[in-house]
Amino acid sequence: MITPIKNWFYKENSLILILILTLLPVLLLCIYIHPSADDLIYSSWYRTPEKFSFLKYHWINYMTWNGRYFSTIILSINPLVFKSFLGYKLLPLVLLSVFYSGLCFFIKNLFENIGKKNIHIFSLFTTIVYLNLVPSLSETIYWMSASVTYFLAWGLTFYLMAFLIKYYKTFNIKYAFFSFIFMFCIIGSNELSAFLVLIIIGLKLIFELYERKLNKVTIIFAVLCLFFVFVVLMAPGNAVRISNYSNRHNLAFSLLNSFINLARITALIIKSPPLIILLLLIILNSKIIAEALEIFKNLKSGYLVIFIISALLTAYFFYFVSSYSMGINPPLRVHAFIALFIIITLLIIIINVSYKYLPPSSSAEYQKKLNVLVTLIFFLFILSDFHKIPGENIYIKGNIALAAYDLTHNAPRYNAVMNERYKQIEKEKLTGNKNITVPALQNIPRSIFFVDIKADSSHWVNWGCALYFEINSIKTTE
């Protein structure tokens, strides 16, 4: 009989509350975010249905920009289409809810008899560690064009993995159906997610062939995945989009650049003190955790080696896809996508290795005290990541501390300036002026800011802004 995981800490409810409060600055910053660049462009095209029907709009996008059929649909019905800036501000909370609920659902199905409180403890720790170390918090959750394309896909991927676990445990066809729905949506979100789904199903198929226990549904999954990945990759719009990059399809550059970027993101992750402490917590409680993990009880050491090699090759492949298609360093949102893949991989490896090779945990009472001490150190590292160079502004590396700083300093002022800009645009439009100059931004909040219009009105970011506000041009003062 599986022993329930419970009473790790003296007060689980208190720990959950503290973890939620740690995330609170990230949640509250949604009040101050504003759209930019692609957000405004996506929100302009379909805002005039007399020009494009819904199907025609997406067909044009498929033929001229990309094959991401699912994320493009979401972007084409985002709140800005209906001129709701409030809806835009609430969107990151929706995406975070999908991500977090998906992670909880995945953990619930991965473990046996873990308990609701511990599901939230695992999920909150993982979410905090991830959001704290991503290279750009803005491109991960606040900038709509990136978050809908990549961050949402990760939330859906957690749901997919949970339903796959449920299906292969029960062979209930309804779980296979839900798995297919999520596969369809994830593959249509972005190319990396499409490949991730294909790799997951492909490895499952290979495992079944090796064990000579081939499941017909797995074959159907594989065929459908191949088809929808083909639909995404063969979109004529992909060729149009990448034609803007002069160094595209440079094999030598891509091979070297992928290796360098994989080394960089891995170094960023493994030197993150909060992640190190989370891994330490897992090691300290490995026996208790592993008791609730059926998947590790009969897992051969050779399979773990295959898993590690496959994960490294997959992360490298992700970077290669991005580098080869554009011929440039991958954008920060791609780094954030791959970072989560590496973090999940590390967590699985640490749990497995700790379960098999470390001695049993200490007495329950001593274990609780040790957990509390290590967790206090975790919060210390999360909240104390401040640096100050004489004569310059405070510099913060961790995103949680940066979010707290921006929440009380730069974000409110940024929000006020942007609101004044919108008022100025509408006021000048009423006077007949459609060539507008606005003040340049000051005190930019790094945690939520992506990009602003330029002093050059012909810049594509300016063009997108003018398109959305239905004016001829817009620029900032020098």
Order of alpha helices (4+ residues) and beta strands (2+ residues): alpha-alpha-alpha-alpha-alpha-alpha-alpha-alpha-alpha-alpha-alpha-alpha-alpha-alpha-alpha-alpha-alpha-alpha-beta-beta-alpha-alpha-beta-alpha-beta
